[in-house]
Amino acid sequence: MSVDCAMFRLILALACVFARPVFTYVLPDPTIQVFSPRGLRVSIPDAPGLRIFGFHANVNKAIRPTENGDISGNVYSAQNGRWTIEDLTVKIQTGGVLNYWIYVQADGASYKKIDQTWTYSPFVSQESTSNAELGVENEISAGGQLLFEDDFDTLNESLWAREIKMPLSPDYEFSVYHNENHQMLVRNVRGQLLLRPIILEDSYGENATAYGRLRLNGCTSNNDLECTRRALSYSILPPIISARLTTKNSFAFRYGKIEVRAKFPHGDWLYPEMWLEPKYSTYGQHYMSGRVLLGQTRGNDYLVDASDPSMIYDNRRLDFGVRVGASPHIQEKLVSKINAFGPRWSQDFHVFTTLWGNNGFTFSVDGEKVGYVRPGPMGWVPGAYQGKNTAPFDQEFYITLGVGTGGVRVFPDGTKSEERPKPWSNMDPKSMLRFWNAREQWLPSWRRNNGEKTTFVIDYIRVWSF
């Protein structure tokens, strides 16, 4: 055997040993179903590594490849083997044409199909389910009883209690939720509630974040590490002081309508905490007992997917939805409205409305329906609640208001803000340190207008029964 032949066989053998199969994701055409008299469901099958599915469409008119569209939705988890988006407000006539584009993230890569069309024919394999079986809005009666109302003419401290802690699991926010020692955190001005975050070192001195020790009087957590902490190495003190108020001990309800008029905070890596949370941990700690997002936007002016700038995460985007499940497999089911070319969601006041029934949630802003989320045939998390389809959203929930910063859940990895990569990774134990070390990048956005833009302003909250 010649030397060249032997060398060729050796190279071939090594190639066979070290070669690994490469699986390339192929974005399928979506399955589209029309309900009667209104409603649309769009889905694709689940696949390994799939992380996001987005659908954007117009009915009987063209759509640009980056346009949000009259029908729009993004989902971040599969249910029953499919990634599904529903809009139960849409009415499509026979012969109606959907012009759409779809988007998927899988294994860190982005896939998109643009300039797609689909024509509705009731004679071609359509879903016959009536949306009366699906839409929570059909459960809401016009004459519901007013259960709760606060116009914030004064701050009713018997109604609103502070949550005081340095949060750890499940979200690891970069804030300490403090007590009444910092007057700027919580104010009542001209019939409005103002919640404003401040910098810890502005109150406790330079390098307090890296070398200080903090003990919270009146801490509301049962975890000692959330009440007392000493900075050590990369485990610094939370660099932001914020406030979080709840009605946990004064008001909770199950099913109904909640309406909030508010103006969201504006500044890099800020977001409003406007939630319904479970009064009791009936199904387990944290998100096993659920959380409802009554409206959320991120305070960045420009935050997009680094590999696909058409994927918007900044304050042009408004999200509603639920979080449910056990860490690290927490599921987030969202509906979104994106003003790609219009005003920012943190620019002015808006009215955020949530209808909560035993079959899910419908979300609206300024009287316009944004979307609907509901459990699948096996429930919100299949197999997690012993066959209870409505669990965990079949219990009493209370209202939470606050201003959040950073953390490991709200801001996706792989994004960039003003052409700069997000300064931390959600799985990095040094995430809070990396956020603080990048303050020269984000702090100027907090300082505008004497810092007033970072304020979360709530005008009123009202809750009705069915």
Disulfide bonds with the S-S distance in Angstrom:
Cys219-Cys227 2.08
